[in-house]
Every structure is written in C-alpha cells, then in structure tokens.
C-alpha cells in the first residue's frame, strides 16, 4: 500500500511537471511567434517597426524617443494645408530647439486624380512616409492609413482617388537623421489623354457649358484636333458599344478594367474597333471627326465618363495633365534650417498655406520673434515658431 501510494504520487508529480513543461514551452513558443503572427495579421508600417525597435533598445521612457513620438503626434494634429502641385526643400534635424523630424501635409484630391509623392533625401538616413485618408464621424476627424513606404531612399507613393477625397501625408525621419530633403507632391491624371498629338489647350469646351440655348448642360469635354487624328483608349478595357446615329454621330463606348468606368467617344469620322474587343491604354480605337450634331463645328472629340451605376461626371480631372503646373527643384538657400529673427520693419504673417490670400493668415508675426526656417516653397518660407507653430511666411 505504501509503495503504491508513492508510485501514484510520483506519477501525479510527473504529470504535473509535464504540464508545467508544456506550459513553459507553449509560453516560449508564443513569445517567439507572437510578434511575427501579430504583424502578419496587423501589418505595421516601417515607421511603427522602427519605433518598436527603438523602444526595445532604449526603453519606452527614453527622452529623445518620447520627443520623437510627440513631434509625430503634433504634426498629425496640425498638418500644413498645401495644393496639389507642391515642391519644397526641407531641413530635417531632430536635435534642435524646435525638433524637425516630422512634417504632415493636408490636401484634397478631386475624383479621377492620382497622387504622386516623392521624397528625396540629400544625405544618408531613413525616411518614413505614410498616407492617410481623412474621415469624419460624430467625434470629429479621424485618419485611416491607406499606404506607406516600404524601403529605399527614393520613394513614390500613388493613390487613385475614385471619389473626391481629403488626405494627410506624414513624412518623418529616424532619430539621427540630419539632412535636407526635397519633397514633391503632385496629382496626375488617372486616365491617358484620349487624342493623340495634342496638348491640354486643345480642350476648348468643358463640363457644364450651356447647350441648345441653355436647355441642357454639356456633360463632357470637347477636344479639338485635325480630322482623322487618332483617338486612343484612355485605359485598358473592353469595347461595349459601337454605333452610329443621334447626337453623337459615330460613337464608341468602352468600359475600363479599373474602377469600371464607361468612356464615351463621340463625333468620330471612323470607328476602328468592334464590340467585345479588348484594348490596352494607347490603342487606336477611332479617328477625330464631326459627325452627329457636330457637323457644323470644327472636328473634335466629345469625351465623357460614366461611373458604374451613375450618370456622367466631369471628365477633365481624369485626363488633365497639369501642363501649366510644372514642378521644379527649389534652390538650396543658406538660411535653410537655421534660426532667424522676424525683422523690425515690415509686416509678416504666419500663413496656413503658401498663398497670399487673407483667409490663410493665422496671425501677425512679432518683430524680433525668433523662428526656424525649415523649408522653402517658391517665395514662401516654411517656419517653426518658438511655441511650435508651423506655417508659411512670404519673405
């Protein structure tokens, strides 16, 4: 009896030890696999991974790391408002009185535009870029991250705005980054121009213009060119209709593979495709003419866009190549990144955008006030005030 009891106890202890060993091994396995599994299910941006690595190295309470996080949060709460053709030279240096390791920019994109963001560091180090869509609910604005840079030193980030949207772009450097950065933000058309060999100025009649003495509105854009000029598929897709008659005369309809847009080509002199044909962007599908109700006008293409399940929308943003808004590279001024003083003479205003309109004025800058010039945009300088305000001043 005594021996049997000891045997039972030993067996019980062995089972208990095996259970503890199993829990230990399971815990170790979970510890080793938790982060990779969590990152797989909930992908982190390179900036978030960098932050985690720094916390592992120096701890969450490291003063520099806390400042780095605080700068990120501050610029996201107060992004600079810019237009869709923006170029700036920035000076990033975290170890200054006004840390400049991050900057955020707010802009809106009309339906049909692509966003192109390029940041070119002029020195060694890592940059992080993240793109957020701005939404609104009962509690106010919120950010939904929709893209980020993966790696490399020269970045491009494109986003197609199927509908008009508001966005915030965050640019942040690593802690030890001390370099100048050229930042370019520009929207571009999401569709190719539909008429070969002509520029934006060939478009002469736009969305909403009166037709038939004001009884109806123009639901497209007219692009003028010589009779017989090639008409091009603005995107890859399928020809859905080829017909002749009515206001459009000889017309071609196609549906794009991306976003399922119906593209309408009217007043053609020749139709060079058939229903069911698959085309690629740039394929010739017809020739410019003036058939239909355009027979008394010079040859041109009436180009229209109809999203799936909706009526016509303004096609110009989809194809406008911004030929009147070329982007260059700003000069490298000696004052960039240095402390400066607002002059005693003259009146200088802090502006929310690099524009002269009174509506963008935030406040008057005080004579003798010290600021850091962190960037340049044309004749405007981007500044950081003593209390951390960020904006532009016409200089």
CORRA-V571977 format. One line per field, one symbol per residue. phi: phi as a letter, one per 30 degrees, with the letter a starting at -180 (. if undefined). psi: psi as a letter, one per 20 degrees, with the letter a starting at -180 (. if undefined). Layout:
phi: ???
psi: ???
//
This chain:
phi: .dddddddddddddddddddddddddddddddcddedddddbecdedddddddddddcjdcdeddddddddedddddbdddbdcbbbbccccadcbdcebcaabbcacbdejcccbbbbcdcadkccbbbcbcdbbbdcjdbccdbaaddajcbcbbcbcddbebcbbccbbcdecdbacbccbbadbddbdddcdibcedddbbceiddbhijdbcdclbcccadejddccddadlbdcabbbkiddidbbcbcddcihcccccbidcbccbbejdcbcejddcabdabdidcdccdeacccbbbdeibddbdddedbdchdcbdcccddcddddicdbbdddcjbbcdcdbdbcdddcdcadddeidcbcdcabbidccdbbddcjdbabbdb
psi: ggghghgggggggghgggggggggggggghghiggggghghnpqrhghhgggghhhgiqhjpghhhhgghgghghhhmqpprajnppqpqopohmrhnpliqqqppqqprpjqqpopppopjrqrpqppppqpprqahibqqpopiqrqgarioqpoqponhrprpqppppqrrgjpnrqppppppqrqiqqpipqjrahiioiprpiqqqlkjhrqplappoqrqpiqppqpirqbpphporprahicoqpqqpqhpilpppoprkqhqpjrqpippqqpiqpiaqqblrbjjijrqprpopqpoqpjraqroighhipjkijmqpapqrnqhipjqprppqhqrppqpqhqmqiqhijpgrppppipprpoirpncjqpprprhjjqpbqpp.
//
